[in-house]
C-alpha cells in the first residue's frame, strides 16, 4: 500500500491528467441528441403519416403513448441491466435496438403495425438514460455531477433545435419513409463507435492515466476494488423512504410538461396557430434553444453553488422549485398572447424553466442513489414516462373538447405537483441501504 500511495503522488505531481471522461461526456451528448432526433422525427412527420395511413390526431396520440408505455415498462429492468452489464454494453445494445425499430417505422403500412413498432422502439431506447447516468456516475467526480448530467440532457434537447428544420427539408426531398431508413443506419454506426471508444469504468480504459483517475475518484462513492451489492436487495429499503417517492413525483410533473412539447408542439403550431409546415420548423426550434441553454446553466450553477458551500437541497432542489414556478407562470401567460411569436416566446420560457428541474433531477438521482444511481434514475424515469404516456392522449382530447389554452393551464397545474415533490426530497441525505 505505501508503494501505491507513492505512485499516486508521483502521478499527481508530474503527470498531466488525460481528459477521456470529457470525450465520453461528448459521446453521451451526441447519443442523447440522436435519441431525441429519432423521437422528434415522429412528431415532425405527424401530418404526412396521418394522411398516408389515415390516422386521426387521437390515434396518433395513442401511437405516442405506445412508445412511452414500452419505454417506462423497461426503465427499471434497463437500469438493473446497466448496473450489471455496465454502461458500455447497455448503451450499445440500446442504440442498435432502437435504430432497428426507427428504420422499421419507415415500412409501417397500418395502424396496428405502427403501434407494435413504436412500442418496441420504446423498449429498446429505455436503458439509454439509466445507462448514461451510470456512465456519468462512474466517470465523473462528485463535483462534476451537475455539469456531466447537463451534457446528456443538453444533447437530447438540442436535437429539437436543429432536427425539425432539417427533417422538414429531408422529408421534402426523399419522403418520410426514407428518412427513417437513413436514421436507422446512422444509429447503428454510432453504436459501433461508442463501443470501440469507451469503457464502463475509467479504470478499464487504456487511455485514462492515473492523474485523471485520481480526479475522478476524489470523494467518490464508486469503489474500483469490489462490485456493488445486488440491486434487488435494495428495493424494499428504497420504497420505504420519502425521498425516493418525492423525487419520482417531481420528475413525473417535469416530464409531463417537457414531453407535451416534444409530442404536440409541431402539431399545435400548425393546427392552432395556422403556421405552414415549412415555417413550423423554425418556430418549433425556439423553445428547445431555451431548454438547452437552461440545462447547461443549471448544471454549472448547481455545481458552483455546492463548491461555494451551499447544501445540495439549495443547490439542486430549490433551483428546481424556482424553475418549475416560473414555468407554470409562463404556461398560463402564454394563453393571453395575441400573436404566434408572442405565444411561442412564452412557451419557450416555460420549457426552458422546466429544463432546470429536468437536468438536476438526474444529479439528485446520483446524490440519493450513490452507487445505486442507475436504480434511482431508472425509477424516476419510469414515473416520468408514466406522465409521458398520459399527456399524448389527454392533450388532444382536452384541446378538442375545450381548447388548447385549457391544455396549457392543465400543464401548469401538473407542474405544481413537481414543486411539491422537489421540496420534500432530501438530497442532503443519501438513501439508506440494508448494509447501513
VENWO-V627042 format. One line per field, one symbol per residue. phi: phi as a letter, one per 40 degrees, with the letter a starting at -180 (. if undefined). Layout:
phi->???
This chain:
phi->.dcccccccccccbbcccbcccccccccdcccccdcccccdccccdcdcccccfbcdccccccccddccdccccccdccccccccgccccccdcccccccccccdcbcbaccccccccccccdccdcdccccccccccbbcccbdccccccdccccccdccccdcccdcccccbgccccccccccdcccccccdcccbbcbcccccccccccccccccgcccccbacccccdcbccccccbdcccccccdcdcccdcccdcccbddcdccccbgccdccddccccdccccccdccccccccccccccchcccdccbdccccccccccccccccdccccbccccccccccccdcccdccccccccccdccfcbdccccccccdcdccccccccccdccccccbaccccccdccccdcccdcdccbccccbcccbccc
